[in-house]
Amino acid sequence: MADPNDRILIVGAGIAGAATALALAPLPVLVVAPTGVSADAATTLAQGGIAAALGPDDDPTLHAADTHAAGAGLCEAEAVARVTAEGPAIIARLAALGIRFDTDESGALALGLEAAHGRSRIVHANEDATGRAVLEGLIAKARIAPHISRRADLVAVRLEAEDGRVHGLWCRDHGGRLVHLSGRAVVLATGGIGGLYASTTNPRSAVGSGLAMAARAGAVLRDLEFVQFHPTAIATASDPMPLATEALRGAGAILVDETGARFMADVPGRELAPRDVVARAIHDRIRGGHRVFLDARPALGAHFARHFPSVAQLCRTNGIDPERDAIPVRPAAHYHMGGIKVDGTGRTSLAGLYACGEVASTGLHGANRLASNSLLEALAYAQWIAADIAHRQAHAPVAASAAPADGPPAGIEAVRALMESHVGVVREGDGLRRALRLLAPRMAQDDAALVAGLVTLGALERTESRGGHFRADHPATGAPRHSEITLPAAAARLAAHAEHALREAV
Ligand SMILES: Cc1cc2nc3c(=O)[nH]c(=O)nc-3n(C[C@H](O)[C@H](O)[C@H](O)COP(=O)(O)OP(=O)(O)OC[C@H]3O[C@@H](n4cnc5c(N)ncnc54)[C@H](O)[C@@H]3O)c2cc1C
């Protein structure tokens, strides 16, 4: 039997975990993930597709320029250049794995247009079911790959770290028992944080468990305050909220209120302005007492279901006929630009710990992600992480430390309500301080409260508006700067805020 100290542990089986596991061949890999292709992974829900500069009028430098423009001054030039350059090769590799992307009548890849992209460059599969199609393809390969094994009965709860090096994981099994796993490296691929918000398009389970584990192990986290709110989640009681993909607006669907007024008509870019601009416009309209609808009838009419079968199905399930009715929409937490800080090889600040996919902050997205860049990012970094691990020596085995103690969860619904009210599309100091006062006492015990508290702290301390972060009390944009935090630094800053609040109160 292979030495467990030689294996690589991957937490999560969305696109980031699955692609990294495959790329690591022939090194032995153990994937810890409770689900396969299921709604537990945001990847399964991805509709629009994967951005890649493949059109005859396109070039990776144009894709890079659009990525920078959306990222509002915080994208890292090297990450943007490398990822956008890799796009066409990534699509070719997926096609070689047997993933069938949609083509036009001439047999060329059909390229969709999405907001803030200057060219049509969104590659898609099964029309608007790209994420599921790609993940099914990757997981089918992973199932037959001899180097990959999987523990579906375990959920990771803590990293095991010593002297700045991670060498294992503590997991919980179905019976609540703690199980220790050792490995030469750990790759966190646990996805985003939308589940921390009452209104989200993410799986409810996306509460940032990887961020919490990395924070508790001492890793540097970056730009946590940048959360992207998708403008057009379908306004139903479903949780998570179904998404009306941006590609609908790319195909000509317009935003109107209940009076039929097209309120984006005078905004530069109109319905295809950057997501934060559209989300704020809808938020303001709703705060003004209106209802907002995405009207695809003039653009798509009876062709809706043919081009957007997943959205058509989601609408029908919620009693909406998109060929006859405008679709009610409102913004919802969708994507986390912030995450565990990584370098160009996916390494975090802790030796032996890597992060891939939405949980990572690579520098690609800056303050606002360009649509369809996240699946691309996960696929690019999966290879770079695998290459880096392959070139590193396995370390000497380390004995397992004592099992961690964790407290009872703090009550996720309370966290979701606080984040929704105070750390949403529009933020302001008083609300952020209120949320932080309520979250702070729970952060030591509960991972969801810890991540929510760190996002709130970042939002409070960023006294400017930029990309996905808008402060009503600081609407101007300041000089570009990243925010970085570790858990000890957060504790000191929280104490300073509490002391300040106390002084104000007396
Ligand atoms: C509705 C929707 C539509 C989207 N559309 C697009 C699009 O068209 N194009 C695009 O580029 N991006 C899109 N995105 C964003 C994109 O889908 C995600 O950013 C991406 O799929 C994240 O992949 P991931 O592998 O990092 O995380 P996920 O796919 O969320 O996978 C995370 C995995 O980690 C597991 N996990 C989490 N915590 C633990 C733990 N403690 N122990 C064990 N396992 C754990 C989960 O069960 C899951 O398997 C969309 C997102 C949503 C929600």
Ligand as a Chemical Component Dictionary entry (heavy atoms), coordinates in Angstrom:
data_LIG
# 
_chem_comp.id                   LIG 
_chem_comp.type                 NON-POLYMER 
_chem_comp.pdbx_formal_charge   0 
_chem_comp.three_letter_code    LIG 
# 
loop_
_chem_comp_atom.comp_id 
_chem_comp_atom.atom_id 
_chem_comp_atom.alt_atom_id 
_chem_comp_atom.type_symbol 
_chem_comp_atom.charge 
_chem_comp_atom.model_Cartn_x 
_chem_comp_atom.model_Cartn_y 
_chem_comp_atom.model_Cartn_z 
_chem_comp_atom.pdbx_ordinal 
LIG C1  C1  C 0 -25.474 29.824 -10.311 1  
LIG C2  C2  C 0 -24.032 30.033 -10.667 2  
LIG C3  C3  C 0 -23.659 30.233 -11.993 3  
LIG C4  C4  C 0 -22.314 30.427 -12.324 4  
LIG N1  N1  N 0 -21.971 30.558 -13.651 5  
LIG C5  C5  C 0 -20.649 30.634 -13.978 6  
LIG C6  C6  C 0 -20.238 30.645 -15.333 7  
LIG O1  O1  O 0 -21.048 30.560 -16.241 8  
LIG N2  N2  N 0 -18.903 30.714 -15.593 9  
LIG C7  C7  C 0 -17.953 30.809 -14.606 10 
LIG O2  O2  O 0 -16.759 30.882 -14.905 11 
LIG N3  N3  N 0 -18.334 30.770 -13.307 12 
LIG C8  C8  C 0 -19.640 30.685 -12.980 13 
LIG N4  N4  N 0 -20.008 30.645 -11.664 14 
LIG C9  C9  C 0 -18.958 30.602 -10.649 15 
LIG C10 C10 C 0 -18.338 29.217 -10.663 16 
LIG O3  O3  O 0 -19.338 28.253 -10.881 17 
LIG C11 C11 C 0 -17.627 28.925 -9.349  18 
LIG O4  O4  O 0 -16.786 29.980 -8.999  19 
LIG C12 C12 C 0 -16.785 27.667 -9.495  20 
LIG O5  O5  O 0 -17.588 26.610 -9.981  21 
LIG C13 C13 C 0 -16.192 27.298 -8.157  22 
LIG O6  O6  O 0 -15.578 26.045 -8.290  23 
LIG P1  P1  P 0 -14.852 25.415 -7.041  24 
LIG O7  O7  O 0 -14.385 24.074 -7.474  25 
LIG O8  O8  O 0 -13.897 26.383 -6.504  26 
LIG O9  O9  O 0 -16.022 25.266 -5.950  27 
LIG P2  P2  P 0 -17.351 24.384 -5.972  28 
LIG O10 O10 O 0 -17.749 24.007 -7.346  29 
LIG O11 O11 O 0 -18.362 25.111 -5.151  30 
LIG O12 O12 O 0 -16.932 23.056 -5.224  31 
LIG C14 C14 C 0 -16.609 23.068 -3.848  32 
LIG C15 C15 C 0 -16.525 21.646 -3.368  33 
LIG O13 O13 O 0 -15.971 21.626 -2.055  34 
LIG C16 C16 C 0 -16.740 20.764 -1.229  35 
LIG N5  N5  N 0 -16.495 21.196 0.147   36 
LIG C17 C17 C 0 -16.677 22.424 0.696   37 
LIG N6  N6  N 0 -16.290 22.422 1.983   38 
LIG C18 C18 C 0 -15.846 21.170 2.249   39 
LIG C19 C19 C 0 -15.311 20.548 3.423   40 
LIG N7  N7  N 0 -15.148 21.220 4.577   41 
LIG N8  N8  N 0 -14.950 19.224 3.351   42 
LIG C20 C20 C 0 -15.111 18.535 2.198   43 
LIG N9  N9  N 0 -15.611 19.089 1.063   44 
LIG C21 C21 C 0 -15.969 20.381 1.095   45 
LIG C22 C22 C 0 -18.160 20.926 -1.767  46 
LIG O14 O14 O 0 -19.000 19.864 -1.372  47 
LIG C23 C23 C 0 -17.848 20.907 -3.262  48 
LIG O15 O15 O 0 -17.635 19.594 -3.707  49 
LIG C24 C24 C 0 -21.342 30.454 -11.313 50 
LIG C25 C25 C 0 -21.714 30.255 -9.984  51 
LIG C26 C26 C 0 -23.044 30.042 -9.649  52 
LIG C27 C27 C 0 -23.419 29.815 -8.218  53 
# 
loop_
_chem_comp_bond.comp_id 
_chem_comp_bond.atom_id_1 
_chem_comp_bond.atom_id_2 
_chem_comp_bond.value_order 
_chem_comp_bond.pdbx_ordinal 
LIG C1  C2  SING 1  
LIG C2  C3  SING 2  
LIG C2  C26 DOUB 3  
LIG C3  C4  DOUB 4  
LIG C4  N1  SING 5  
LIG C4  C24 SING 6  
LIG N1  C5  DOUB 7  
LIG C5  C6  SING 8  
LIG C5  C8  SING 9  
LIG C6  O1  DOUB 10 
LIG C6  N2  SING 11 
LIG N2  C7  SING 12 
LIG C7  O2  DOUB 13 
LIG C7  N3  SING 14 
LIG N3  C8  DOUB 15 
LIG C8  N4  SING 16 
LIG N4  C9  SING 17 
LIG N4  C24 SING 18 
LIG C9  C10 SING 19 
LIG C10 O3  SING 20 
LIG C10 C11 SING 21 
LIG C11 O4  SING 22 
LIG C11 C12 SING 23 
LIG C12 O5  SING 24 
LIG C12 C13 SING 25 
LIG C13 O6  SING 26 
LIG O6  P1  SING 27 
LIG P1  O7  DOUB 28 
LIG P1  O8  SING 29 
LIG P1  O9  SING 30 
LIG O9  P2  SING 31 
LIG P2  O10 DOUB 32 
LIG P2  O11 SING 33 
LIG P2  O12 SING 34 
LIG O12 C14 SING 35 
LIG C14 C15 SING 36 
LIG C15 O13 SING 37 
LIG C15 C23 SING 38 
LIG O13 C16 SING 39 
LIG C16 N5  SING 40 
LIG C16 C22 SING 41 
LIG N5  C17 SING 42 
LIG N5  C21 SING 43 
LIG C17 N6  DOUB 44 
LIG N6  C18 SING 45 
LIG C18 C19 SING 46 
LIG C18 C21 DOUB 47 
LIG C19 N7  SING 48 
LIG C19 N8  DOUB 49 
LIG N8  C20 SING 50 
LIG C20 N9  DOUB 51 
LIG N9  C21 SING 52 
LIG C22 O14 SING 53 
LIG C22 C23 SING 54 
LIG C23 O15 SING 55 
LIG C24 C25 DOUB 56 
LIG C25 C26 SING 57 
LIG C26 C27 SING 58 
# 
